[in-house]
Amino acid sequence: MLNKKVNYIGLLFTCSLFLIGCKQKPTEFNDNVLAFGTFIDVSLINLTTEQSERVMEKIRADFKYFHYAFHPFKAGPMGRVNSLLAATGEFTANPSLIPLIEKSKLYNRQSQGLFNPAIGKLIKLWGYHEELTPQGPAPDDQAIKRLLKQNPSMQSITMRGVRLNNTNSAVQLDFGGIAKGYALDVVMQHLKEMGVHNASINTGGDLKVIGQGANGSWNIGIKDPAGGVLASLVAYDGEAVFTSGDYERFFIDAGKRYHHILDPRTGYPAQNSQSVTVVHHNATLADAAATALFIAGPKSWLAIAKSMNIQQAMLVDRKGKIHITQALHDRIQFRKPDLDISIVSIP
């Protein structure tokens, strides 16, 4: 009887070793969604196929709605708001737009006007209001100056619940610099409510993660404006990584290159940065801040980072020099040799 007991315990021990040695790698489900003019890559970890497909249905529905609701000129909630803004006065906006407008007003103030979704007419003048990149030519300089003279600003809009009031007919909203970040925050919250604990959503290079990846961490590559991968970092639970770059959308006219990130002070593409990367738990803020810091350029980006509560950011200036905050430098891994790197501190 004793021998039988010993053999039984030994069998249990052997089975335990077998299970430990053969522990399965976490399953990974990958799919994509077309929205905001790009393919959005989704990775879901440790879900059954049935669960993953149900989650993907929700993700597709969310992005389909955001793509429809946030388009500045097509028929839909944002298109209606823009038509009413042109008439000035007070009106009721679709409730789905209110959080985005509120955040845009806040980030507009914090960025000292550099993040300015109210310049929709200027963006349209350049042709960057459509999903396809324009072919040029560059708009007439006088037309640009006439728009700037009218000073379109988010601060021309006041809010009372779902009621908006606009005092400047030049204001036209274009949320291209914040919509993806806001959508990621909302979609990730929906995933958590559905019981998803590990996922990554990548909207054409800008992304947010929750939990862990199939290999235990989310290893994120940061693009070099000159081509290839400049650096990588591990993104932690709930973090978003957003990059604004002059290489994303541009056209060439008369031998000059015009990218899509417009400086609201000059009406022309910002000239002193090639890319800016921001890491933050708030994807909406990271999206807006990446645009604002790009426009600010190396001379004033730290002051804007401070006012927008950004601690982890990296700017590649037009000469290729890398300016990086200490907080981001402490965790980033550069993938190219002989880089000109300046580690800076937020004032």
N, C-alpha and C positions, 0 to 999 in steps of 0.2 A: 504494500500500500504506500509506503514511504517512497519507493522508487517511482511509482506512478505519479505521485505529487511532484517530485523533483522533475520528472520528464515534462509534466504539464507546465510548470513554471518556466522550464527551459524553452518549451515551444512558444510560450507567450513572449519571452525575451527575444527569441529569434524573429518572430513576426514583427515585434516593435522595431528591431534593427532594420528589417526589410522595408517597413513603411517609412522610416526616417531616411533611409538611403534612396528610396524611390519617390520621395516627396515631389509632387508635380509642380512644375513652374506655373505661376499665375497665368490664367488665360487672358488673351488680349484680343479684343474685337475692334476692327478698324473699318471706318466708313467715311464718306464725305458728303457735304452739302454744298450746292452752288448758291451763293448769296453775296451781296455787296460787291459783285463783280469779281469774285475769286472763289476758288474751291476751299471750303472749310473742312479741315481734317479732324476727325473725332477718334479718340482712342478710349475704350471702355475696358476696365480691368475687373476680372473675377465675376463676370456675370454670365448667366446662361445665354445661349443664342436667342431664346425667346425673350428674356429680359432685355438683352441688348437691342433687339429689333423694336421692342416697345419704347425704350428710351430714345432710339433714333427717330421714331415717329414724332415724339414730343420735340426733339431738337429741330427737326425739319419744319414743323409747324411754327415754332418760335422764330426761326430765322426767316421763314417765308413772310411772316407778319412784319418783322422789323424791316425787311427789304422793301415791303410795300408801304409801311407807315412812315418811314424816314426819308423816302425819296423827295428831294426838295421841289420838283417841278411836275412830276406825274400826278395823276389823279389819286388822291389818298389823303390821310390826315395832315401830313406835312405840306403837301401841295395846296390844300385848302387854307392852312394857316398863312402860307406865303402870299396867297392872293388877297387875304384879308389884311395882312400887315401893310400891303401896298396902299390900301385905302385909309390907313391909320384909324385911330379910334379904338373902341373896346369891342371885344367879341369873345365867344366861347370856343375854346380849343378842345380837341380830343384828349381825354384824360391820360391816354397812354403817352402823350408827348410832354406832359407837365414835369415829370422828374428830370427828363433830359434838358428841358429849357432851364429849370432851376439850377441844375449842376453847371450848365453852360454859363449862366450869369455869374455863378460863384467863381468858376475857373477863369472867366474873363477878367474879373476884378483881381484875383490873386496873381494873374500873369501880367498885370498892368496893360491889358488890352492886346497882348500878343496872340493869345488864343481868342479868336473872334469869329464865331459861326455866323455873325450878322453880315458878313461880306459875301453873301450868296450871289449878288449881282456881279461882283468882281470875279468870282470863281467862274460864273457863267460867261463873262466877257472873255476869259482865257480859254474857255471850252472844257474846263475840268469838272463841269457839273454832270457829265455823262460818264457811264461806266467805261466806254472806250476812250483811250488816250487821244486827244486832239492831234491833228497833223500840222497845225499852225495856219496862217502866220500869227505872229505876236500881235495883240490888239494895239490900236492907235494910242499913242501916249496921251493925247488930249482927252480921250474917252476915259482912260484910267484916272487922270487928274480930276475930271468932273465927278466921278464917283467918290474919290477920296475927300473932295471938298464937302460932300454931303455928310461925311462922318458917320457911316452906319456903325452902330454899336449895340451890344446886348443890353446896355444900360438904358437904351431908349424904350425897352420893353418893361412894363411893370406887371405884376401878377397878383391876382386875388382869387385863390382857389383855381378853378378852371377858366377864369376870366382873364384875358390878356388885354393890355392896352399898349398901343404903339404910337409914338409921337414923331417918328421919322420914316417917311415913305421910302427912303433909300434902303431900309433894313429888309433883307431877305435872308432867311436862315438856310444854312447848309451844314449838316452835322457830319460831314466826311471825316473830320478830325476827332470825333468822339463816339460815333455810332457803334463801331465795332467793340470798343471797350465796354460801353454800356450794355450791349447785347450779350457779351460774354458774362458780365456780372449777373445779369438776369437769368440766362440759361443755366449757368452753374448753380445758382440758387434753386432753380427748378429740379436739377439733377439730385441735389442733396435731399430735397423734399420727396423725391422718388426712391430714396434709399441708396443712391449711388455714392460710393465713398472714394473711388479712385478713377480719375478721368482726366483727359487733356483735350482741349479744343484749340486748334491752331487756325487762325483766320489769315492765311497768306503770310505767315511769319510773325504775326502778333498772336499771343496765346495766353491762356490761363490754365492752371492745373489744380486738381485737388487730390489729396492722398498721395499714393505712390504709383509708379509705373510697373510694368511687368518685371523689370530688372531691379526693382527696389528704389529707383530714383528717376526723376525726369531730367535727363541731360539735354540742355537747350543750346543750340548753336546760334551765334550772333553773326550776321552777315557782314563781310568787309565791303565797304563801298567800292573798293578796287577789284572785287571778285573773290570768291571763295569764302571760307569761314575765318573770321577775325578772332573769335574767342568762344568759349563755352562756359556754362555754369549749371549747377544743379538747382532747379526750381523747387522750392518747398511747398508744402500743402497750402493752397489758397493764393499762391503768388501769380502775378501776371507779368509778362515781359513784352514790352512794346518798343518798336523801333520806327522812327521816321527817317527816311532817307531820300536824297535827291536822285537816286538811281531807280526809284520805284515807278514813276510816271514822268515822262518828259517828251518834248519834241524839239527838233532843231530847225531854226529859221534863220536864213542868211548866215549860216555857219555858227550861230549862237544857240546854246542849249538852254531851254526854259523848262524847269521842273514845276511840280504841282503845289509846292508848299509856299504859299504867297504871304509876303510880309504886309500886314494891314496898314503899316505906316507908309510904305512906298508904292504899294500896288503891284509890285514885281516879285518874282521868286526870291526868297531869302538867299543871300550870297555867301555867308561866312561859315556854313556848316555843310558837311557831307552826310552825316547821320547822327542821330541821338537815340540812345537806348535807355529806357527807364524800367526799373523793377519796383513793383509795389503790389500790395494785396488788393488794392482798388483798381480794377482794370480801366474803369471809366476815367479816373484821375491819371493813370499811367498813359493812356491814349492822348488825352488833352495836353499833358505835360510834355510828352515827347515832341509834339508840334510846337509848343511855346518855347521850349529850350532850343530847338532847332533854329527858330526865328531869332531868338535872343543872341545866338552865336557865342563864341568863347569869351568875349569881353563882359557880358552881362548875364550869362546863363546861371551862374551860381546864386545871384540875387533873386532871380525868378524861381529857381529850385527851392530856395529858402521860403519864399512867400507861398509856394504851392505845397509845402511840406514834403518835399522829395529829398530822400537821403541817398538813394542808390541810382546813379545815372552815369552815363558815359557819352562824351561828345567827340566826334572825329571832325576836326576843322578842315577847311578847304585845302590846306597844305598836307593833310594826312596825319597831323599830330593828334594824339589821343589825350583827351582830358577826362579824368575819371575820379569820382569821389572815393574817398578812403573806404567807405562802407561797401561799395561795389568791388573795389580792387581787392579787398580781403577775401573775396570768394570766387573771383573770376579766374579762368585759365586761358591765357592768350595762346593762340595756335600758330602764330607767325613770328619769325625771328626779327631782330634788329628794329623793333618798333620804337618810335619816339613817344614816350608815355610820361604824362605829368599827373601826379596824384595830388588832388586838391581837397580842400575841406569846405563844407558849407559854412558861410560866415554866421 
